[in-house]
C-alpha cells in the first residue's frame, strides 16, 4: 500500500497521520493487509479537537485498542 500526500508543501499539521477506524481495519483484514498496518501503527484511544491557538474544544474516546470491533489505529 502506498499513501500519497496531497499537499505540495509539508506542514507540521498536515499529513501527520492517517487514522483507520475499526471498519477500515476490517476491510484491510479481508485482503490480508491488516497485519502489516497494525504492526507499523499505534492504537488511537482518544481524539482532541483544538482551535488554531491550541485551546481544546472537545475530546472524544475512540474505543478499546484490544477490542477489534471498536479499534482505531494511527
C-alpha positions in Angstrom: 0.0 0.0 0.0 1.3 3.5 -0.8 -0.2 6.7 0.6 0.5 9.9 -1.2 0.5 13.3 0.4 -2.0 15.7 -1.4 -0.3 18.9 -0.2 2.6 20.2 -2.4 4.5 21.6 0.7 4.9 19.8 4.0 3.3 21.3 7.1 3.5 20.5 10.7 -0.2 20.0 11.0 -0.9 18.3 7.6 -0.3 14.7 6.8 0.8 14.0 10.3 -1.1 10.7 10.5 -3.8 8.6 8.9 -6.5 7.2 11.2 -8.3 3.9 10.5 -11.5 3.1 12.3 -12.4 -0.4 13.0 -14.3 -0.8 9.8 -11.2 0.2 7.8 -9.2 -2.4 9.7 -11.8 -5.0 9.0 -11.7 -4.1 5.3 -7.9 -4.5 5.3 -8.3 -7.8 7.0 -10.4 -9.0 4.1 -7.4 -8.5 1.8 -4.8 -9.7 4.3 -3.3 -6.3 4.8 -4.3 -5.6 8.4 -1.2 -7.4 9.9 1.3 -5.0 8.2 -0.8 -1.9 9.1 -1.2 -2.9 12.7 2.5 -3.8 13.0 3.6 -0.3 12.0 0.9 1.7 13.7 -0.2 2.6 17.2 -3.6 2.4 18.8 -5.6 5.6 19.0 -7.5 5.8 22.2 -8.8 9.4 22.0 -9.0 12.4 19.7 -8.7 16.0 20.7 -10.2 18.8 18.7 -8.4 22.1 19.2 -8.6 25.7 18.0 -5.8 27.2 15.9 -4.3 28.6 19.1 -4.3 25.2 20.8 -7.4 25.6 23.1 -9.1 22.2 23.5 -12.8 22.3 22.5 -13.6 18.6 22.5 -12.2 15.2 23.5 -13.6 12.0 22.1 -12.9 8.5 23.3 -12.2 6.2 20.3 -12.7 2.7 21.6 -10.6 0.0 23.1 -7.3 -1.0 21.3 -7.8 -4.6 22.4 -11.3 -4.9 21.1 -11.3 -5.4 17.3 -14.9 -4.0 16.9 -14.0 -0.6 18.3 -10.3 -0.4 17.5 -8.8 2.8 15.9 -5.2 2.9 14.6 -2.9 5.8 13.6 
